[in-house]
Amino acid sequence: MIRSDRTFWLGLMVIVGLYLALGVAYAWRTPLWQAPDEPAHYNYARYIATEGQLPILEPGDYPAAYLEEIKARRFPHDMSIDSLQYEAHQPPAYYAMSAALLRLAGEAPIATQLRLMRLLSLLLGCCAVALLGVLTMRLFASRDLALSATMLAAMTPMFIADTAAANNDALAFAALTAVAVRLAAPASHRWTWPASALLGALVGLCVLSKFQAYVAVPLVAAILLWDVTVSHQLTWRQALQRSAVIVGLAGLLSAAWLARNVAVYGWADVLGLARHDAIVVGQLRTVDMIADAGWQRYLSAYARTTFQSFWGQFGWMAAPLPERVYQPLALVVTIAGVGLLAGRQRVWQTGSAAYKRGVALLAVSGALTTASFAWYNLQFVQFQGRYLFPAMPALSIALACGLVAACRRPGWALALLGLATVALIGTGMMRGDLPLFSIVLCVAVALGLLLMHHLPPRWHWLAPVLVAGALAALNVYSLIAIIPLLRA
């Protein structure tokens, strides 16, 4: 039982503590406003604190030229952030909590107010990290998997930096992961009336937190459908009854905000998204980039920038990690992917019904978040990996499982590394410039895989732990060498 597993809870506390320590360092060392859209998030909360009502998104709230200038000058004291109001359409939950903190802060300096908002985000991030561990333990009853996956997520540099900034991301991650935890409850009380009511409240919190968290709605629908058609835990009538409770409570919690939006933006724009699209004149749109650069360069930038910014690209995407950092990260992800593909059929065939349901939950969550990210980029060029963080449970669990699978059955991974090494040597000789770093990296990873393969199976879980440890070290490097570059 998860409640009696003291080792799991102790390990989870250590991971959350380490995440919190690094997050506090990011919150304090990151210069004011050097996180995406942070001034607009702050202005939203400040408006509630001073005016006692929600702001209205209006033309002029996105001064594109001024925003580019103030970013280029790194937010000097002689340039005000007051005109940056373009997040005013966002759901209000995080900003209401932040407004309460700002009222308590009174006339404190603006730096203190901003750091209070950052610390609020960080505490919500602690909840998200802890819930990720609980979710993994509930789904797969494996302490090793739960702790290694949680550590991988919690040590991802961009995840820490993002959840240590003043924005509504951490609340969305926590709310969405809480929904997944509720869906992963033991079968005996998964769909009781109280459980359905709690799930409805959590979905309502998702609606009030951030648009990216709205994937909770189709996620709940998909798992309900699974429990009717696959696991047969519910009849169609029971599913409809539970759905009514969930939708009713979620609607009740969000009704006031939605009604206010109807009054302000109209029935056709209940979420304010059309108003947002209309006022962000000057933001680079996908059709314009494709027209200028072509599909090939667009897709290349999409993949490259998304990958890099998922792991670490700080400030307003202006401070990436060194290029050589991304190479081993890409290799680790590739090895994990090969490991998953090599073992997928055997594991699926031998897995229990509960295991398959857990995989389905994670797969649907990951697919919905990825689709949401792709849909957003159909309109605007937003190659920011942080938009994939709502799927962090699925991504970190897949990474941990893939690394362990590659250690247990390294054949395909070793073959890939061998081919890559030969290709690097061949192309290097043709160009007269051997890529020694990449060659040594492939050889080192291959030797590491062979070494791990010959260890007892329990020790294979050391692979994701070592990767998480390397990510922790990368955070220290980022705080010392990258974050200071953001200062004016």
BELSUL-V155597 format. One record per residue. BURIAL is + if it has 24 or more other ideal C-beta (glycine too) atoms within 12 Angstrom, else -. Layout:
BURIAL / BURIAL
//
This chain:
- / + / - / - / - / - / - / + / - / - / + / + / - / + / + / + / - / + / + / + / + / + / + / + / + / + / + / - / + / + / + / + / + / + / + / + / + / + / + / + / + / + / + / + / + / + / + / + / + / - / - / - / - / + / + / + / + / - / - / - / + / + / + / - / - / + / + / - / - / + / + / - / - / - / + / - / - / - / - / - / + / - / - / + / + / + / + / + / + / + / + / + / + / + / + / + / + / + / + / - / + / + / - / - / + / - / - / - / - / + / - / - / + / + / + / + / + / + / + / + / + / + / + / + / + / + / + / + / + / + / + / + / + / + / + / + / + / + / + / + / - / + / + / + / + / + / + / + / + / + / + / + / + / + / + / + / + / + / + / + / + / + / + / + / + / + / + / + / + / + / + / + / + / + / + / + / + / + / + / + / + / + / + / + / + / - / - / - / - / + / + / - / - / - / + / + / + / + / + / + / + / + / + / + / + / + / + / + / + / + / + / + / + / + / + / + / + / - / + / + / + / + / + / + / + / + / + / - / - / - / + / - / + / + / - / - / - / - / + / - / - / + / + / - / + / + / + / - / + / + / - / - / + / + / - / - / + / + / - / - / + / - / - / + / + / - / - / - / - / - / + / + / + / - / + / + / - / - / + / + / - / - / + / - / - / + / - / - / + / - / - / - / - / - / - / - / - / + / - / - / + / + / - / - / + / + / + / + / + / + / + / + / + / + / + / + / + / - / + / + / + / - / - / - / + / + / + / + / + / + / + / + / + / + / + / + / + / + / + / + / + / + / + / - / - / - / + / - / - / - / - / - / - / + / + / - / + / + / + / + / + / + / + / + / + / + / - / + / + / + / - / + / + / - / - / + / + / - / - / + / + / + / + / + / + / + / + / + / + / + / + / + / + / + / + / + / + / + / + / + / + / + / + / + / + / + / + / + / + / + / - / + / + / + / - / + / + / - / - / + / + / - / - / + / - / - / - / - / - / - / - / - / - / - / + / - / - / + / + / - / + / + / - / - / + / + / - / + / + / - / - / + / + / - / - / - / - / - / - / + / + / + / + / + / + / + / + / + / - / + / + / + / - / + / + / - / - / + / + / - / - / + / + / - / - / + / - / -
//
